[in-house]
Amino acid sequence: MKTNGESSLKHRSWEAVSAILTNLYGKMPEPRIAKLKKLFLLAAFSAKDGVIVELGTWHAAGTIALALGSKVGNNLPVYTVDTYTYRVGWASEVYTQADKDVAVSMVFKAGVDDIVTFVQMDTDKALSKWKLPIGLWFWDLGIDQGSKELVLYDDFMKWEKHIMPGGYAFLRDTYDRRFGSAYALQNLSGFSVIENNPGILVLKKDE
Ligand SMILES: C[S@@+](CC[C@H](N)C(=O)[O-])C[C@H]1O[C@@H](n2cnc3c(N)ncnc32)[C@H](O)[C@@H]1O
């Protein structure tokens, strides 16, 4: 059954979703919880149309928060992009091929496999084929160790043409200048800043 906004909040509140995520992933650090809560709320109450895109799946916690939010809101399909190849992130975290199996199994356990599509490719390749209008775009690629480039801002500029008027972008890792948020904000046009807190930058495309 398609559910809608505030009336279903009682039944599908963040607290309920947080319990599902804790059950799947165990206790998580506060910044991660804040990210997941923001994803749930944006998907449930902000994204109105189009599709939801997540860049960077890892073990799919964000994917599940988005998908559960979408089910409270407008049932928008969720596309999540990851190569699932070996990488070392900026905090020395290691990503491997095995992450895909974990992600698929978590999405299945959370009961959101009906609206989630895994896109296994590099984000630039996904972008080169992209056709669907985006109502909520989420950047969570992390930064490769040693990278000094403004990757986040570059990716946002490459994808933003696909974000619908009135659509949202949530950029992660915006607390450090070298990751791009300060630069992105200086050069922002066609978007309004909805929230700018450490780790969370939410933009809305002008209608
Ligand atoms: C920080 S994790 C994603 C966390 C996830 N969104 C969550 O909420 O738990 C970053 C992921 O981005 C993927 N990644 C990094 N660069 C990528 C690229 N250029 N194309 C596709 N995936 C990439 C890595 O493989 C890794 O799984």
The ligand as an SDF file (V2000), in Angstrom:
LIG
                    3D

 27 29  0  0  0  0  0  0  0  0999 V2000
   31.5280    5.7650    2.2700 C   0  0  0  0  0  0  0  0  0  0  0  0
   31.1620    4.2900    1.3810 S   0  0  0  0  0  0  0  0  0  0  0  0
   29.4240    4.3960    1.1050 C   0  0  0  0  0  0  0  0  0  0  0  0
   28.6180    4.3020    2.3840 C   0  0  0  0  0  0  0  0  0  0  0  0
   27.1280    4.0740    2.1940 C   0  0  0  0  0  0  0  0  0  0  0  0
   26.5030    5.0860    1.3480 N   0  0  0  0  0  0  0  0  0  0  0  0
   26.4160    4.0280    3.5360 C   0  0  0  0  0  0  0  0  0  0  0  0
   25.5280    4.8720    3.7690 O   0  0  0  0  0  0  0  0  0  0  0  0
   26.7270    3.1740    4.3490 O   0  0  0  0  0  0  0  0  0  0  0  0
   31.8590    4.6590   -0.1920 C   0  0  0  0  0  0  0  0  0  0  0  0
   31.6050    3.6570   -1.3050 C   0  0  0  0  0  0  0  0  0  0  0  0
   31.8440    4.3230   -2.5400 O   0  0  0  0  0  0  0  0  0  0  0  0
   32.3940    3.4070   -3.4660 C   0  0  0  0  0  0  0  0  0  0  0  0
   33.0890    4.1980   -4.4840 N   0  0  0  0  0  0  0  0  0  0  0  0
   34.1100    5.0730   -4.2970 C   0  0  0  0  0  0  0  0  0  0  0  0
   34.4380    5.6680   -5.4570 N   0  0  0  0  0  0  0  0  0  0  0  0
   33.5890    5.1760   -6.4090 C   0  0  0  0  0  0  0  0  0  0  0  0
   33.4040    5.4160   -7.7980 C   0  0  0  0  0  0  0  0  0  0  0  0
   34.1560    6.3070   -8.4570 N   0  0  0  0  0  0  0  0  0  0  0  0
   32.4390    4.7380   -8.4580 N   0  0  0  0  0  0  0  0  0  0  0  0
   31.6520    3.8460   -7.8090 C   0  0  0  0  0  0  0  0  0  0  0  0
   31.7600    3.5830   -6.4790 N   0  0  0  0  0  0  0  0  0  0  0  0
   32.7290    4.2390   -5.7920 C   0  0  0  0  0  0  0  0  0  0  0  0
   33.2870    2.5090   -2.6260 C   0  0  0  0  0  0  0  0  0  0  0  0
   33.4520    1.2670   -3.2720 O   0  0  0  0  0  0  0  0  0  0  0  0
   32.4970    2.4300   -1.3050 C   0  0  0  0  0  0  0  0  0  0  0  0
   31.7210    1.2490   -1.2310 O   0  0  0  0  0  0  0  0  0  0  0  0
  1  2  1  0
  2  3  1  0
  2 10  1  0
  3  4  1  0
  4  5  1  0
  5  6  1  0
  5  7  1  0
  7  8  2  0
  7  9  1  0
 10 11  1  0
 11 12  1  0
 11 26  1  0
 12 13  1  0
 13 14  1  0
 13 24  1  0
 14 15  1  0
 14 23  1  0
 15 16  2  0
 16 17  1  0
 17 18  1  0
 17 23  2  0
 18 19  1  0
 18 20  2  0
 20 21  1  0
 21 22  2  0
 22 23  1  0
 24 25  1  0
 24 26  1  0
 26 27  1  0
M  CHG  2   2   1   9  -1
M  END
$$$$
